[in-house]
């Protein structure tokens, strides 16, 4: 496959209010995942593994620090070479164009024209999966249609009303609708993954003048609307997938990684997952530490008890401290005698001596980035604004 035959667009402008403080000044795409990864690593890795060299994405201004802090030059995904191109747009610029009545797809169209690609792949940011885009590209070519959409047979219990369901007959989409828990009661329904493969010339023609019809700013929503108009082929994805749209789904996706079978299915398929390299010492476990069924990144110091938890970089769990069923993001400090159960601690959270943070599996407590927690937090509160 020639590398310039396919270009990629990453969808990152959808808002996920159900994640609360976790997506303040960072997009869902750069949320930490599985101790040492970010969610965007999976989309970028799929693109790199398919030898796609042109990538376009849009973020909000207040998210850029988080994006550049992780992606940087894009070296880990092969985006820093002379042959590769990584383009960045801003949502606010697109919205301003719309408010002025101007063509808010102009920048995207310019990217598509200059890519000189035959096909374009669009990937949403909230579907955690390790997709082999080479297979999707081949399926799209074999079916010979302008538009192909990927779907997963998925449990309705793990969906939100913002998800769309595909109605499929003979490998073609015959209709779509938003998920309705009162209607979609089967064990498995056809979840639209927000993963599309389209003919680039067709997409350019569809986008030209689309602003005059008040089409959605989000290309994901725009393409979803085309499913009821354009003859659309389908691609069934059968690997691991997690639909992340709120605190609970994010928490459960991380906890899934403690199951060796699921972890291996996601990370050790034929497609390698790349992430930003950190040159740090391995995590240190003292002779008094007690660790069971947990994952750790590098650079941490573990002297207390950690069970069924995801521990990121540079975390300290002091002697006599306990962490159970929790996610601790980089820089967290759990001091002596503190207890953290069923919680998500954002970056650089400090839990003082003897303090108890206790949520539930159904409602994990979320602690805001940089908080210093000096008093007990016990109960079913889904989101805590922060401590000191």
TARA-V520322 format. One record per run of one state. SS is the DSSP state (~ for helix, > for strand, _ for the rest). FROM is the first residue (numbers start at 0). TO is the last residue. If there is no record, write none. Layout:
BEGIN
ss;from;to
SS;FROM;TO
SS;FROM;TO
END
This chain:
BEGIN
ss;from;to
_;0;1
~;2;4
>;5;10
_;11;16
>;17;17
_;18;18
~;19;22
_;23;26
~;27;29
_;30;30
>;31;32
_;33;35
>;36;37
_;38;38
~;39;48
_;49;52
>;53;58
_;59;59
~;60;70
_;71;73
~;74;76
_;77;83
>;84;89
~;90;98
_;99;104
~;105;114
_;115;117
>;118;123
_;124;125
>;126;128
_;129;131
~;132;142
_;143;145
>;146;153
_;154;154
~;155;157
_;158;162
>;163;168
_;169;170
>;171;177
_;178;187
>;188;198
~;199;206
_;207;208
~;209;212
_;213;217
~;218;225
_;226;230
>;231;235
_;236;239
>;240;242
_;243;244
>;245;245
~;246;255
_;256;258
~;259;266
_;267;282
>;283;284
_;285;288
>;289;291
_;292;293
>;294;295
_;296;299
>;300;301
_;302;303
>;304;306
_;307;308
>;309;310
_;311;314
>;315;316
_;317;320
>;321;323
_;324;325
>;326;327
_;328;331
>;332;333
_;334;337
>;338;340
_;341;341
>;342;344
_;345;348
>;349;350
_;351;354
>;355;357
_;358;363
>;364;366
_;367;370
>;371;372
_;373;375
>;376;377
_;378;382
>;383;383
_;384;387
END
